């Protein structure tokens, strides 16, 4: 999605704005540095919202998709869905926290009890989650495209215990695994890498079809679950944690006029970390 992780300074507060920033017990103010995440609005009235599952709201609106995104010098956003950002992290390095970080954090929440955690697809979300997991004392087993030694080296630099191709089995069975790559064929491979009772989390919005597989891979109480969007609670928890660790995002910056160059490098897999556009 285009422009769905926005960092900026508040230059005007609209008339009638009475919402509080989720991470702050006061109104948004001019001059405040805020982040605009993927989740831009929810109805607040449906069963999902009332249960604290606003990420599943049927009427939700999303930044850069059903709301205007950040490929611009200025943007209008709902104050109730913006976040104050950690002072320890500058604008360019804070931007990837707002989707890659938040979706990654929500995915990690369902695997936080794992001692041995596998991560499939070592890109923008994975390199943030790996730092959160290592801070909590977890062992990371990183799976990349077969033969992608640069991504494997990157994972090892971030403290991974092991890194290899997605076609390789890990040296030990895993307690949990997260798939960030949008490749359905990874699901049976990841299930094979899990111990009995292990959890597999699919962290992408889209994924290619999952192939037919023997039930034995799922048996022994292994679990598959998906992750959809984020809640404001995720944002408050994660951004506070990101400032404490502090999370170091790896970014490549591009001028706004060179957005197509950034997209080209993303499509070709030539990026390490995340691309950030600077107006």
N, C-alpha and C positions, 0 to 999 in steps of 0.2 A: 504494500500500500504506500502511496506517495505522501510524504510529509506528515507522518502520523506520530512523530516523536519531536515535539517542539519545545525549545527553550527560548524564553524572551523576558523582557522587562515590561511590567504593566505601565502603560502611558495614559490610560483613561479607564475609568470605572463607569459603566453604563448606568443610566437613571433607573432606579428601582432594583438595583442589584442588592440583595440582602442575604445572599448565601455566604457561608463561611468556607474558607479553604479547609479541606478535610483534615489537614495536618496542623491546623492552627485554630485556636479559639477566638479568632478575631476576624473582622472583615478584610477582604483583599484591599490593598492600598497602592496608590501610584508609586512607582519606583521599586516595587517588590519584584524579585526575580522568581519566576514560576515556570513549571513544566506543564505542558498540555499533552495528556496521554491518549492512547487509542480509544478508550472509553470516554466519549464526550458528553453523553446525556442518557438518562434512563427515566422511565415514567414515575417511579416511586410508589406505584399503586397496585401493580400486578402481584400475583402470588409469589413470583420469584423475588421481586424487590422486597416484599414484606418479610420474606424468609432470610434476607441477607444474601441472596443470590442474584444481585443486580447484574452480574456478568451474563446472566441467561435471560434478561428482560427481552420480551418479544418486540418491544418498540424501541430498543436501544439505538442510539446513533453513534457513529464512529468517525473519529478524526481522519481526514484524508480519504474517506470513503463515502459516507452519507452526510458528513459535515466538511466544510472547507478545511484543507490541510495547510501545511506549513511551507509550501513552495512559494513564498511571498515575503515581502518586507514587513507586513502587518497581518495579524489574524485576530478574529473575534472568537472568544471561547467562554464557556459557562464557568464562572468562578467556582461553583460547587464541585467541579470535576478536575480542577487544577491543583497542583502540588507545589509547595515550597520545596526548594532543592537544597541539598547539603552544601554548606559553604565551602567544604573541603574540596569540592569537585567543580571545575570550571565548565563553561557553557558547552563547549564541543564535546567534552568527556561525559557530561551529564545527559546529553541527548539520548544515547543508546539505552540509558536506564529506563526510559519511559515506555518502551514496548519490549525490546529484547530482554531488558532486565526484569520488567514486571511480569511478562508472560513466563519467563524463565523461573522467576521466584515462585509464581503460582504452581508451576510444574514441580519445582523442587519441594514445595510444601508437602506434596503427596509421597515424597521419597526421603523426607528429612530424617527418618529413623534408620535409614540404611547405613551400615558401616562401609559396605562396598557398593559404590554407585557407578553405573555405566552411563556414558553420555554418547549418543549417536548423532553425528553431525556437529563438527566443532567450529561453529561460526560465532556470530554476534551474541546470541543468547547463551550458548554453551560457555564461552570464555568468561562471562559474568557469573553464571551459576557455579562454575568450577571454583571461583574465588569464595563464594558464599559457602559452598560445601567444604572446602579445605579449612575455612575459618571455624567451621563446626566440627572439625576433626575427622571428616569422612575421607575415605580413599576413593580416588577418581580413576576410572578406566575409560579412556577416550577412544572412540571409534570414528575413523575418517573414511573418505573415499579411498578405496584400495590404491596404494602407491603414492598417496599424498603425504610424503615425508615432511613437507614444510608444516602442514597442519599438525602432524604428530609431534614434531619438535616444539611447536607452539604450545601444545597441551602439556608436554613434559616441563616446559619452562614455567608453566602456571602451577606446577606441583602435582601433576597426574602421576599416579603410581605406575601406570602402563599406558601405552598408546599403540594402536595398530589399525589395520584396515578393517572395515565392517565385515569383510569376508573371513576374518580370523576369529577364533574363539578366544576369550580372555583366559589368563592363566589360572583363574579361580572362578567359581560360581558367584554371581552377583546377588545382592539383596534386593536391588531395584535398578531400573534403567529408565532413562528419559530419551525419547527420540525427538530431535529437533528437525532432522532432515525430512522433507515431504515425500518420503519413499516408502510405500506400503510394503515392499519386499523385505524391509528391515524388521518388520514385526515378528515373523517366525524366527529370524536369526536372533533377535534380542530375547525372545522367550527361551530359546535353547541355552542362552547364557545365564538365565536366572535359576536360583535355587528354588526348592519347593517353598510355596507360600510367598514368592517374590512378586513385586509390583512393577508393571511396565506402564509408563506414562507417555502418552502421545501429545507433544506440546505444540503442534502446528495447527493452523487454521485449516489448511488443506493438506491432503495426503493422497497419493495415487492409490489405486485399489490394493487391498490386502489380499494376497493370493490364498487359495485353498491350502489348508495345512492340517496335519493330523491332530486330533483332539488331545493326544498325549502331551503335546507341547503346552497346553493350557491346564491340563489336569494337575493334580497335587496342589490345588488352591492357589495357583498363580492368577494374577489379576491384571486385566488391561483396562485403562481408563484414559479418557481424553481430557484436555484442558481447553476451556473456551474463555477468551478475553481476560478480564481482570476485574476486581472490585476495588473500591476506594480504600478499603481496609488493607488490601494487598499493597497499595501504593504507600500508605502511611508506614506500614511495617518495613517494607523493603527499603525505602529511601532513608529511613532512620538507620537501618542496618548498613546500607551502602556507605553512609558517612562515617560510621564507626570503624568499618573494616580497615581503611576505606577501599572500596572497589576501584580498581584501575582499568578503565575501558581502553581498548586499543582501537584507535580511529584513524581514518584517512580523511582529510578535509578537502573540500572542493568549493570553488565559488559557485553561487547559485546559478550563474549563467552556464556552468559546466555540468549541470545535473545529468545530462545524457551520458557524459563520460563516466560518471559515478555508477549509473545504472548498467553501463556496458561492462565495467569491471566486476560489478556484482554478479551479473549473468554468467560471466566467464569463470567465476570462482577465483579471481585474481586478488580479491580483498582479504586482508588479514584483520579480523575484527569488524568494525562498522564504518560505513561511509557517512560523513556529516557535511551538509551544505551550509556555507556561511554567507548570508546576504551581504 
